[in-house]
């Protein structure tokens, strides 16, 4: 039987697939905010599923996916701030 944690994880997987498709179709920039933010949300949603059905290898992947996504969002805002400072 599929539980709520499975549904949450599947929503994360769906978001991952949509984000990757958008990247390949040039609808989203890999250095843009939404790419990193979507991957950040994916990592959270899939981790919720993994908490209830643990798999060490997948948890490790999601941990690094989360950290790298946070780094991507920080770098996005850093680039935006540099642009803003250059325009001033």
C-alpha atoms as a printed R data frame, in Angstrom:
   type eleno elety resid chain resno      x      y       z
1  ATOM     1    CA   UNK     A     1  0.000  0.000   0.000
2  ATOM     2    CA   UNK     A     2  1.233  3.462  -0.862
3  ATOM     3    CA   UNK     A     3  1.481  5.732   2.164
4  ATOM     4    CA   UNK     A     4  1.683  9.503   2.458
5  ATOM     5    CA   UNK     A     5  5.498  9.355   2.662
6  ATOM     6    CA   UNK     A     6  5.562  7.459  -0.642
7  ATOM     7    CA   UNK     A     7  3.330 10.075  -2.258
8  ATOM     8    CA   UNK     A     8  5.588 12.866  -0.961
9  ATOM     9    CA   UNK     A     9  8.632 11.067  -2.374
10 ATOM    10    CA   UNK     A    10  6.903 10.524  -5.728
11 ATOM    11    CA   UNK     A    11  6.032 14.224  -5.910
12 ATOM    12    CA   UNK     A    12  9.743 14.893  -5.373
13 ATOM    13    CA   UNK     A    13 10.668 12.509  -8.178
14 ATOM    14    CA   UNK     A    14  8.090 14.140 -10.472
15 ATOM    15    CA   UNK     A    15  9.573 17.565  -9.697
16 ATOM    16    CA   UNK     A    16 13.056 16.209 -10.419
17 ATOM    17    CA   UNK     A    17 11.942 14.870 -13.805
18 ATOM    18    CA   UNK     A    18 10.152 18.104 -14.716
19 ATOM    19    CA   UNK     A    19 13.152 20.199 -13.643
20 ATOM    20    CA   UNK     A    20 15.552 18.062 -15.660
21 ATOM    21    CA   UNK     A    21 13.280 18.201 -18.710
22 ATOM    22    CA   UNK     A    22 13.018 21.983 -18.392
23 ATOM    23    CA   UNK     A    23 16.816 22.194 -18.243
24 ATOM    24    CA   UNK     A    24 17.209 20.077 -21.377
25 ATOM    25    CA   UNK     A    25 14.542 22.096 -23.197
26 ATOM    26    CA   UNK     A    26 16.326 25.373 -22.290
27 ATOM    27    CA   UNK     A    27 13.339 26.523 -20.260
28 ATOM    28    CA   UNK     A    28 15.399 26.892 -17.093
29 ATOM    29    CA   UNK     A    29 18.970 28.057 -16.467
30 ATOM    30    CA   UNK     A    30 21.233 25.703 -14.515
31 ATOM    31    CA   UNK     A    31 22.778 28.739 -12.794
32 ATOM    32    CA   UNK     A    32 19.389 30.316 -12.137
33 ATOM    33    CA   UNK     A    33 17.464 30.350  -8.876
34 ATOM    34    CA   UNK     A    34 14.682 27.959  -9.919
35 ATOM    35    CA   UNK     A    35 16.969 25.112 -10.905
36 ATOM    36    CA   UNK     A    36 18.696 25.089  -7.513
37 ATOM    37    CA   UNK     A    37 15.469 25.766  -5.626
38 ATOM    38    CA   UNK     A    38 13.629 22.920  -7.364
39 ATOM    39    CA   UNK     A    39 16.506 20.546  -6.596
40 ATOM    40    CA   UNK     A    40 16.459 21.741  -2.973
41 ATOM    41    CA   UNK     A    41 12.737 20.882  -2.736
42 ATOM    42    CA   UNK     A    42 13.337 17.544  -4.495
43 ATOM    43    CA   UNK     A    43 15.970 16.619  -1.895
44 ATOM    44    CA   UNK     A    44 13.577 17.445   0.961
45 ATOM    45    CA   UNK     A    45 10.617 15.555  -0.534
46 ATOM    46    CA   UNK     A    46 12.601 12.433  -1.400
47 ATOM    47    CA   UNK     A    47 14.259 12.474   2.034
48 ATOM    48    CA   UNK     A    48 10.823 12.469   3.672
49 ATOM    49    CA   UNK     A    49 10.094  9.242   1.831
50 ATOM    50    CA   UNK     A    50 13.493  7.802   2.796
51 ATOM    51    CA   UNK     A    51 12.930  8.519   6.489
52 ATOM    52    CA   UNK     A    52 10.081  6.003   6.431
53 ATOM    53    CA   UNK     A    53 11.777  3.536   4.090
54 ATOM    54    CA   UNK     A    54 15.494  4.007   4.776
55 ATOM    55    CA   UNK     A    55 18.139  3.338   2.184
56 ATOM    56    CA   UNK     A    56 21.588  4.548   3.227
57 ATOM    57    CA   UNK     A    57 22.928  5.155  -0.278
58 ATOM    58    CA   UNK     A    58 19.867  7.206  -1.234
59 ATOM    59    CA   UNK     A    59 20.022  9.195   1.999
60 ATOM    60    CA   UNK     A    60 23.662 10.059   1.268
61 ATOM    61    CA   UNK     A    61 22.732 11.194  -2.251
62 ATOM    62    CA   UNK     A    62 19.887 13.342  -0.940
63 ATOM    63    CA   UNK     A    63 22.103 14.886   1.738
64 ATOM    64    CA   UNK     A    64 24.613 16.048  -0.868
65 ATOM    65    CA   UNK     A    65 21.824 17.021  -3.283
66 ATOM    66    CA   UNK     A    66 20.440 19.298  -0.553
67 ATOM    67    CA   UNK     A    67 23.838 20.839   0.301
68 ATOM    68    CA   UNK     A    68 24.750 21.439  -3.345
69 ATOM    69    CA   UNK     A    69 21.332 22.991  -4.003
70 ATOM    70    CA   UNK     A    70 21.759 25.374  -1.073
71 ATOM    71    CA   UNK     A    71 25.197 26.282  -2.455
72 ATOM    72    CA   UNK     A    72 23.605 26.935  -5.865
73 ATOM    73    CA   UNK     A    73 21.019 29.285  -4.349
74 ATOM    74    CA   UNK     A    74 23.705 31.131  -2.367
75 ATOM    75    CA   UNK     A    75 25.803 31.512  -5.520
76 ATOM    76    CA   UNK     A    76 22.772 32.784  -7.440
77 ATOM    77    CA   UNK     A    77 22.161 35.516  -4.867
78 ATOM    78    CA   UNK     A    78 25.870 36.305  -4.777
79 ATOM    79    CA   UNK     A    79 25.897 36.799  -8.563
80 ATOM    80    CA   UNK     A    80 22.762 38.939  -8.344
81 ATOM    81    CA   UNK     A    81 24.378 41.129  -5.682
82 ATOM    82    CA   UNK     A    82 27.539 41.537  -7.795
83 ATOM    83    CA   UNK     A    83 25.370 42.587 -10.767
84 ATOM    84    CA   UNK     A    84 23.525 45.084  -8.608
85 ATOM    85    CA   UNK     A    85 26.796 46.482  -7.219
86 ATOM    86    CA   UNK     A    86 28.268 46.774 -10.738
87 ATOM    87    CA   UNK     A    87 25.224 48.738 -11.901
88 ATOM    88    CA   UNK     A    88 25.562 51.222  -9.034
